[in-house]
Amino acid sequence: MHTNDSRAQPLDFSSFLIDTQEDYLVAMFSIDIEEFEKIQEALHDGKKISMICTIRLQRHRTLFWNKNIQEKTIEIGMEKDLLSEEYMIKFPDKTYTLKNMQEDSFDTIFKNINIKLAPLKELIPERKYRLHIGIRVINRDVPQWIKSTLFFLSWDVVPQVLYEKEFSF
């Protein structure tokens, strides 16, 4: 696994596996959030934030550019319901509700994430593949015109972290 920086990362992977399930190649991992306080503060202040996971699977080629097999973006929305005082974590297929924003209960939600990458029939056996994953936490409340005008400022709650894994199928 490769990360861009040697400093402590604000987001980190653990239990990272690539496996097959139901005729699909699947990435399984947990996201460890080292800068929980930044997320907690943003949600407590009523901001709507999202964790954006960009995933790209490529077949490694020697003489040509790597071939993209699958590319997808997954958005995990996070917000505080100001009426009920509950925190909502919205995955594409499931919503979690937390009464209190405690680090242990928050971390548990980001354990054992499974993402289908590509059907096995699209993969060629005994070839090298690369999996690129980028994760960042953004503030969704910033209007686009402000982002465009002040393009030199970062609107990320937690900066982007990039991971790359090479494997053979």
C-alpha positions, 0 to 999 in steps of 0.5 A: 500500500502506498500513501503520498506522504510520510507524515501521519495521515488524517485518514488511514486504511486498515484490514485492506483486502481484495477478494472475490464475491458473487462473481465480482472483484471486491475491495474490503477495508476499514477507514480509520479517521485520525482527525475525528475532532475536525469532523465532530466540530464541523457536524456540531456546528451544523455543517453538512459534510461528505466523505468522498471515496474515488476508486479506480481499478486499472489493468497494468500495461507495459508499453501503453497507458494503464487501461481503466477497468472500473471507476466510481465515486462513492459519497458518504453524507454526514450531518446533524439533525438540528431538531432531534440532535442526532447525527446521520451518516448516509452511505449509498445503501444504508443510513446510520443514526447516532445519538451522540458523536463519540469516536468509538461509535463513529469509527465502528460505522467505517469498519468493514466497508465492501465495494464491488470493483468489477465483474470477474469476466472483465478481468484477465487471469495472471495480469497485474492490476492497480487499485487507486483509492482517494478519500477526503472529507469536504464541506458541502455547504460552500457555494460553487461560486465561492469555491470558484472565486477563492480557488486557492483555498482548501474547503476540505474538512480533512485533506485528501489521502491517496492509496494505491495497491498493485496485485495480480489476479 
